[in-house]
Amino acid sequence: MAARHYAPSTPLRLLAKGSDLSSLTPGTAYVAFGSLPPLPPGVRGLSLPLDPEAAGARLYALLHDLDAADCTL
């Protein structure tokens, strides 16, 4: 089997829990584990399961979705 590596083209930035989200701009996607906080207008909210194994299985599909949606940082 040939080795494969996926490198997302959508930039990612990590935010600490409780960060001020008001600076997020339309076209940005916000990914959270579990429930989503209130988000500014035009910000796409995506949730990953709290279970690490399930979150890992969903993560790469989510990154592909963000690339296809042409999200910004």
C-alpha positions in Angstrom: 0.0 0.0 0.0 1.3 3.4 -0.9 1.8 5.9 1.9 -0.7 8.8 2.0 -0.5 12.1 3.7 -3.2 14.7 3.9 -2.2 18.3 4.4 -5.2 20.6 4.8 -5.0 23.9 2.9 -7.3 25.7 5.3 -5.3 27.6 7.9 -6.0 26.5 11.5 -5.6 28.5 14.8 -6.0 27.0 18.2 -8.0 29.0 20.8 -8.0 28.4 24.5 -11.2 27.4 26.1 -13.1 30.6 27.1 -11.4 32.7 24.4 -13.2 35.8 23.2 -14.8 34.8 19.9 -16.0 38.2 18.9 -13.0 38.7 16.7 -13.9 35.8 14.4 -15.0 37.0 11.0 -17.6 35.8 8.5 -16.2 32.9 6.5 -14.3 31.5 9.5 -15.1 28.1 10.8 -15.0 27.4 14.6 -14.5 23.7 15.6 -15.3 22.6 19.2 -15.4 19.4 21.1 -18.9 18.9 22.3 -21.4 21.8 22.3 -20.8 25.0 20.4 -20.7 28.4 22.2 -22.6 31.4 20.7 -20.8 32.5 17.6 -20.7 35.8 15.7 -22.8 36.1 12.5 -21.4 34.3 9.5 -19.1 32.0 11.5 -19.6 28.3 10.7 -19.8 26.2 13.8 -18.7 22.5 13.7 -18.7 20.1 16.6 -16.5 17.1 17.2 -17.6 14.3 19.6 -16.2 14.4 23.2 -15.0 10.7 22.8 -11.3 10.9 21.5 -11.6 7.9 19.3 -14.8 9.2 17.6 -13.3 12.7 17.3 -10.2 11.3 15.6 -12.3 9.4 13.2 -14.3 12.5 12.3 -11.4 15.0 12.3 -10.0 14.3 8.8 -13.5 14.4 7.2 -14.1 17.7 8.9 -10.8 19.1 7.6 -11.7 18.0 4.0 -15.1 19.7 4.5 -13.4 23.0 5.6 -11.1 22.9 2.5 -14.1 22.3 0.2 -16.0 25.2 1.9 -13.1 27.5 1.3 -13.0 28.8 4.9 -10.6 31.5 6.0 -8.7 32.1 9.2 
